[in-house]
């Protein structure tokens, strides 16, 4: 562990108001940002996410995002149980979920339930607070206009980060041009602010022991629902039954496919900023395709 187990156990017990084992039962692997544990308590196991003290805002934002998603009463998300600190660490406690095997039926349910989640609306685009996408800051200032939000707080923000990380030249030149003409993709389409998971790749959903879909590790905000759907096609993990069930529940705009690269570019740029490597070539290729589609 990164700190004294007994001290963390005492802090967990105080935050939860129940007896907690002196040490975790097991480390839970799969994430790359914080350490995670299965911890036994007098009321059953819980999931504990532990992080350095400077990540308190990140865990607060995750808790708030989960609560926002739970308010939709659509797709199941883990219930936040406690948030606290101990010495130089902070922790987020979530309900423990036993995961099972996904099936075509569970993929269908996920598609249907996500469509219902997207029916939850706000008056503007954004969120009441900033959060993170992975470990990258994600600004969410409330904005009336979706194109402005996408240009400034999503693509423009990631391009600026990339410039600061040494990714200049053609990426920035072509990226700036894309931001200038981005309105072309919304000439006849006016999205409404829908409640988004925000980071919906295949590793952020599963199936509980009763076969119900579960989504987790969100980067929540209110935006165009096409952004969530686009990401489900970026890294795989969502089969045709999911997509068919979603559009059968709530059909997408007929030109949704033309905006898929636009929305996924945000995530590829984020991966470039986090990991470097081949993501720069992928981002430049996507920008080239988008500019060609825009007649540039």
Secondary structure, 3 states (H helix, E strand, C coil): CCCCHHHHHHHHHHHHCCCECCCCCEEECCCCCCEEEEECECCCCEEEEEEEHHHHHHHHHHHHHHHHHHHCCCCEECCEEEEEEECCEEEEEEECCCECCCCHHHHHHHHHHHHHHHCCECCCEECCCCEEECCEEECCCCECCHHHHHHHHHHHHHHHHHHHCCCCCHHHHHHHHHHHHHHHHHCCCCCCCEEECCCCCHHHEEEECCCCEEECCCCCEEECHHHHHHHHCCCCCCCHHHHHHHHHHCCCCCCHHHHHHHHHHHHHHHHHHHHCCCHHHHHHHHHHHHHHHCCC
